Amino acid sequence: MKDDRKSGLGDLVQKAIYLGIGVANFAAERAGTALVELRQQAQKLADEMVKRGEMNVDEARRFVDDIVKNAQQPSVTTDDVPKRSEPRQIEIVTDDEDKDVEELRKKVQSLQDELRNLNNQ
């Protein structure tokens, strides 16, 4: 009887280990997919800004790299961050307002939402 219990406990421990490895693998795959999507969205925004002459190619490359690098950094604990009711607002200021500005604002908001989602995962 004792051997049966030892065997059952060993199986349970082995299953728990496999479950932990599976969960970790799933989380890594999901984070990798989200990071790829974030990079693609940031690249589209940077390409648009280069096309409009708002930044050059080197600035666009650094912009995308910075966004991805910030997304990869571990989340800060809530104890270290002052409480805010809303996220910090980013304002896009241009000399001539046109319909593309609103589209850029939406893209920036989308990127902020994606970063917030990544930090909460």
C-alpha positions as CSV (number, residue, x, y, z in Angstrom):
1,M,0.0,0.0,0.0
2,K,2.8,2.4,0.9
3,D,4.4,1.9,-2.5
4,D,1.1,2.7,-4.3
5,R,0.8,6.0,-2.4
6,K,4.4,6.9,-3.2
7,S,3.8,6.1,-6.8
8,G,0.6,8.2,-6.8
9,L,2.4,11.1,-5.2
10,G,5.2,10.9,-7.7
11,D,2.7,11.0,-10.6
12,L,1.0,14.0,-9.1
13,V,4.3,15.9,-8.7
14,Q,5.3,15.0,-12.2
15,K,1.9,16.2,-13.6
16,A,2.2,19.4,-11.6
17,I,5.7,20.0,-13.1
18,Y,4.4,19.4,-16.6
19,L,1.5,21.7,-16.0
20,G,3.8,24.5,-14.8
21,I,6.1,24.0,-17.9
22,G,3.0,24.1,-20.2
23,V,1.7,27.3,-18.6
24,A,5.1,29.0,-18.8
25,N,5.4,27.9,-22.5
26,F,1.9,29.2,-23.3
27,A,2.6,32.5,-21.6
28,A,5.9,32.9,-23.5
29,E,4.3,32.2,-26.9
30,R,1.4,34.6,-26.2
31,A,3.8,37.4,-25.1
32,G,5.9,36.8,-28.2
33,T,2.9,37.1,-30.5
34,A,1.7,40.3,-28.7
35,L,5.2,41.8,-29.1
36,V,5.3,41.0,-32.8
37,E,1.9,42.7,-33.2
38,L,3.1,45.7,-31.3
39,R,6.2,46.0,-33.4
40,Q,4.2,45.9,-36.6
41,Q,1.8,48.6,-35.4
42,A,4.7,50.8,-34.2
43,Q,6.4,50.3,-37.6
44,K,3.3,51.3,-39.5
45,L,3.0,54.5,-37.4
46,A,6.7,55.3,-37.8
47,D,6.5,54.7,-41.6
48,E,3.6,57.1,-41.8
49,M,5.5,59.7,-39.9
50,V,8.5,59.3,-42.1
51,K,6.3,59.6,-45.2
52,R,4.8,62.8,-43.8
53,G,8.3,64.2,-43.1
54,E,7.8,64.3,-39.3
55,M,10.8,62.1,-38.6
56,N,13.7,60.6,-40.5
57,V,14.4,56.9,-41.0
58,D,16.9,56.7,-38.1
59,E,14.5,58.4,-35.8
60,A,11.7,56.0,-36.9
61,R,14.0,53.0,-36.2
62,R,14.8,54.3,-32.7
63,F,11.1,55.0,-32.1
64,V,10.1,51.4,-32.9
65,D,13.0,49.9,-31.0
66,D,12.2,52.1,-27.9
67,I,8.5,51.0,-27.9
68,V,9.4,47.3,-28.2
69,K,12.2,47.7,-25.5
70,N,9.8,49.4,-23.1
71,A,7.2,46.7,-23.7
72,Q,9.7,44.0,-22.9
73,Q,10.7,45.5,-19.5
74,P,9.1,43.9,-16.5
75,S,6.1,45.7,-15.1
76,V,6.7,48.0,-12.2
77,T,4.8,47.1,-9.1
78,T,1.9,49.3,-8.2
79,D,3.7,50.2,-4.9
80,D,6.4,52.0,-6.9
81,V,4.0,54.0,-9.1
82,P,2.0,57.0,-8.0
83,K,-1.7,56.5,-8.4
84,R,-3.3,58.0,-11.5
85,S,-7.0,57.9,-12.4
86,E,-6.1,57.9,-16.1
87,P,-3.0,57.3,-18.3
88,R,-0.8,60.2,-19.2
89,Q,-2.1,62.0,-22.2
90,I,0.0,62.5,-25.3
91,E,-0.8,65.5,-27.5
92,I,0.2,65.8,-31.1
93,V,0.8,69.4,-32.1
94,T,1.1,70.4,-35.8
95,D,1.2,73.6,-37.7
96,D,-1.6,72.7,-40.0
97,E,-4.5,70.5,-38.7
98,D,-5.8,68.0,-41.2
99,K,-7.6,64.7,-41.2
100,D,-4.3,62.7,-40.9
101,V,-3.7,64.1,-37.5
102,E,-6.8,62.4,-36.1
103,E,-5.7,59.1,-37.6
104,L,-2.3,59.5,-36.0
105,R,-3.9,60.2,-32.6
106,K,-6.0,57.0,-33.0
107,K,-2.8,55.0,-33.8
108,V,-1.0,56.5,-30.7
109,Q,-4.0,55.6,-28.5
110,S,-4.0,52.1,-29.9
111,L,-0.3,51.7,-29.2
112,Q,-0.9,53.0,-25.6
113,D,-3.7,50.5,-25.1
114,E,-1.6,47.7,-26.4
115,L,1.3,48.6,-24.0
116,R,-1.1,48.8,-21.1
117,N,-2.5,45.3,-22.0
118,L,1.0,43.9,-22.2
119,N,1.9,45.4,-18.8
120,N,-1.2,43.9,-17.3
121,Q,-0.5,40.3,-18.5
